Amino acid sequence: MLKLNGTGFMPSVLTLIGIPGLESVQFWIGIPFCAMYIIAVCGNSLLLVIIKAERSLHEPMYIFLAMLGATDIALSTCILPKMLGVFWFHLSQIYFDACLLQMWLIHSLQCIESGILLAMALDRYVAICDPLRHAVIFTHEFLTQIGVGVTLRAALFVAPCVILLKFWLKFYRTTVVLHSYCEHMAIVKLAADDVRINEIYGLFVAFSILGLDVIFITLSYIRIFITVFSLPQKEARFKAFNTCIAHICVFLEFYLLGFFSFFTHRFGFHIPSYIHILLSNLYLLVPALLNPIVYGVKTKQIRNGVSKIFYSKNPS
C-alpha cells in the first residue's frame, strides 16, 4: 500500500473479514451458502434452457423471466466464489481495484434486476388492463430496448460510486473491510476523508432506481387488481390473478429483503454487525434461489418444459 501521510494512506490491497463476530463458524456458514448457490445456478440455468428450447415460451413474460434468471446467475457468481474463498480457505485479500469492480458489478446487477421486475410488472399491466395492445407494444424490438435500457441505467448510475471511491477519497484509515464482499458503504466506512458526498450519492441511487421502481411496480399491481376484480366472470378473475401471483412473490422477496438490508446497514446502529452482513448475503442469494422455484411451481408452461426434459420417453 502507498503511504501518503501520518493520518491515512491509499490502499492497493483490502482484506475481507467475512462475517464479523462469526469468524469461528464461517466454515459451516459457507456450506448452506454454497448449496444455495449451486441450486440457484442450476435452477436458473434450467429455466434459461427451457425458455430457449420451447418456442411457445418466446413471449415477453418468459423473455423477461430469462433476463431475470441470467441476472441472478451473474449476481450470485459475483459474490459466492470469493466469499467461499474467505470462509473456507482464508483467501481474504483482494486488490483495491478488483474490489471496486466487484462492487460495481454487484450494485449494477441489483439495479438491473429491479428494472427487469419493473418491466415484468408493466408487461402484466398491459396484458391484463389493455390486452388488445399488448402484442403491438411488447414487440421483440421493444424488449431488446428495455434490456439495453435497464442495463445502461444501472451501469451509469452506479459508476459514479466507483469514481468517487477511486478519485475523491484519498486517505483511508484501514484496509480491513468488515464484510464478506465489497459493498459500497462497507468500503466508504474505511475512509478518513469526508464521506458525505459518497453517502448522499449512494442514497440517491437507491431511491432514484430502487425506490422509483417500487412505486411504479406497486401502482401497476394496484391497477391490475382493480381491473381483475372488476371482471364479471369468476373464472376469468382467477385466471388473471393467477398469472400475477408468481410476479408478486418475486417482487416481495426481492424488495423486502433489499430494503430491510439497506436500512439496517445505514441506520440500524444497535443491530449487531453480523446481522447486517447475513442479511446482505441473503438478499443477494435468496431471490436467485427462490425465483426459479416460484416460477416453476406457479407457471404451468415452465412445469411442462421441465417434464419434457426429465420425463420424456425415448421414441425408440
N, C-alpha and C positions, 0 to 999 in steps of 0.2 A: 504494500500500500504506500501511497505517496504522502509523506508528512508535509503539511503546509505551515502550521504554526503551533503554538502551545495550546490552543483551545480546540483544535479539531484537525481532521485530515480528510482526504478524498480517497475512499477505499477502492481497491481493484478487485478484492475478493470479499464476499459476505459469507456468513455462517448461519445456516438454518437450524434452529433449535429443535423444531418438530412441534411437540405439544408441551409447553412449559408446565412443569408440575407433574407430568405423567411420563417423564423420560424413562423411568424404570419399567413401564409396561407398554412402551411404544411398540416393541416387537410383537406383542399379542394384539394390539390395536390394528397393526398392519394386516393381520390375517383376514378379518372381515372386510377391511377396505379393499384388499386385493381380490377377494371373492366378489364384492360388489362391482369392481372394475371389470373383471372377466365376464360377469353376467351382462353388464351394461354394453360392453363392446360386442359380445356375441348376439345379444338381443337386437341391438340397433343394426348390426351388420345383416342379420336375418331379415329385418324389416326392409332394408335397402334392396336386398336380393329379391324379395317378394314383390316389391313395388316395381322394380325394373323388369321382372320376368312376366308379370301379369299386365297385359295391355288394358284390361278393364280398370286397372288402378292408375292409369295415366291421366288422372283428373286433378284439378287444383288442390283439393283437400289432401290427397295422398302425396302429391308432389311436395307440398308444404311439410307433410309428415316426414318425407325423405330428407328434406333440408334440416329438419329438427334432429333427426337421427344422426346425420353426418356431423352436425354441430356438437351433439352430445358426445360422440366418439372423440372428436378433436379436443373438446374441453376437458374431458376426463383424462385423456392421454397427455395433456399439457402438465398435469399435476401429479398423477399417480406414480409414474416411474421414478421421478426424483424424490417424491415423498417416501416411497418404499425404500429407496436408497438410504434416506436419512434414518428411517425406522429400523431397518434390518441390517444395514452394512455400515452405518455411521459415516456415510458419504455426505457430510453436512455442508461442505464448502461449495460455493457457486460463484462464478465470475460476476462482477457487478453488472456488466453489460448483458450477460446471459440472464441475470435476474430481471433486469428491465424488460428484456424480450419476453420472458415468461409472463411477467405482469401484464404487458400489453396484449399478449395473446389471450390470457385468461379473461381480462375485463372486456376485450373486444368480442370474444365469443359469447360472453354473458349478454352483451348488448345485442348481438346478432340473434341469440335465442329469444330475447324479448321481442325483437322486431318480427321474428317468424310467428310467435304466438299472437302478435297483433294482426298479422296478415291472415292467420287462420281464423281469428275472430271475425274479421271483415268478410272473409270468404263465406262463413256460416251466415253472417248477417245478410249478405246479398242473396245467398241461396234460399234463405227462408223468407225474407221480407220482400225480395224483388226477384223471384226465380226466373222470370222471363228474360231478364237482362244478365243473368249470371254468366252464361256462355259467351255473351258479347263482351263483357267486361274482363273476365278472367281468362284471357287468351294465353297461349304459351309465351308469346312475346311479353305480355304484361307480367307473367310470373317470373320471367328472366329479369325484367326491370326491377321487380320487387327484391329478388335475391341480390342483385348488384347494389340496389339502393340501401338495404339494411346492412350489407357488408361495408360499404363506403361510410355510411353514417357512423357505424361502430368504430371503424379504424381511425377516422378523422377526429372523432370526439375524444377518443382515449389517447391518441398520440400526444397531445399537449401535457398529459400527466407524465409521460416518459421524458419529454423535453424539459419540463420543469425540474424533474429529479436529476437529470443529467447535467443541465447547464445553469439552472437557477440556484440550486443548493450546492454550496462549495465546501461546507465543513460538516463532518459527521462525528458524533460522539463515540460511536461504537460500530462494529461490523456484525454484531450478533442480532439476527432477525428473530424475534420472538413469534415465530410462525412456522408452519410446515411447508409453505410455499411463498412465493414472492407476491404478496398482496400490497396494494398501493399504500394504505395507511400504515401498515407494518414497516415499510421502508421509510416513509415520511418521518415516522417517530424516531428514526436513527439520527436525524439531522440536528446539528447545533444551531443552524440558521433559523430565521423567522419562517415558519411553515404555513402561515395563514393563507397565502395565495394557493398553495397546494391543497389545503383543506377545503377552501372555498370552491376551487375548481372541481375537486372530487365530488362535492355535494351537488354542484351544478350539473355535472354529467349524470349523476344518479337520478336527479329529479327531472332533468330535461329529456332523458331517454326512458329510464325505467318508470319514472313517475307518470309521464305523459302516456306511455304505453298502457299502464294500468288503468288510467282514466278512460282512454278510448276503448279498451277491451271491455271494461265494466259497462260503459254506455252501450256498446254493441250488444252485449248479452241482455241488458235490460230491455232494449228494443226488440230483441229476439223473443224474450219471454212474453212481452206484451202481444206480439204477433201470434205466437204459438197458442197462448191461452184464449185468443180471440177466434181460433179456428172452430168451425161448427162441429166437426166430427171428432169424437174421442180418439179414434184410431189414428187420425191424421195428427192430432196433438201429440200423441205418444211417439209416433214415428219421428216427427220433427224434433221433439225434445230429446229423444234417444240419440240423435246424431250429434248433439251438443254435450252429452254427459262426459265423454272422454276428454273433450277440449277443456271443459270446466275443471275436471280433476287435475289435468296437467297444469292449467293456469294457476290453480290454488297452490299446488305443491311447489311450483317454481317461485311465485311471488311471496307467499307466506314465509317460506324458509329464507328467501333472499332479504326481505325487509327486516325480519327478526335478526338475522345475522348482521345486516348493515347497521341497525340502530344499536344493538348491544355492543358492537365493536367501537362505535363512536361515543355513545352516551351511557353505556352500562358500566360505569366505573366501579360499582360494587359487585359486579359479577366476576367470578374467578376467570383468569385468562384462558385456562384450558377449556372452559365452556365456550368462550368466543371461538377458539381455534376449531374445536369439534364441530360447532355449528357451521363455520365457514367450510370445513371439509364436507360435511353432509350436504350443504347447499349445492356444492358442485357435483356430488356423486349421486345423491338420491334421485333427482329428476332424470338423469341419464339411465339409472337403473329401472325406474318405475314407468317411464314413458312407453317403451315397447310393450311392457306388461299390460298397462292400462289400455292401450290401443288394440293389443292382441285380444284382450278379453271382451272389449266393448264393440269391436268392429268386425262384423261378420265376414267381410271380404278379406281381411287380414287372416282371420281364423281359417278360412277356406284355402288361402295361399299356403299357410303352414301345413295344413292337411295334405295338400298336393305334394309338398316337398318330402314330408316324412312318412306319409301313409299311402302314397300312390303305388299301385301294384305294377310289376313289370308285365308289359303286354305279352311277352313270350311265355 
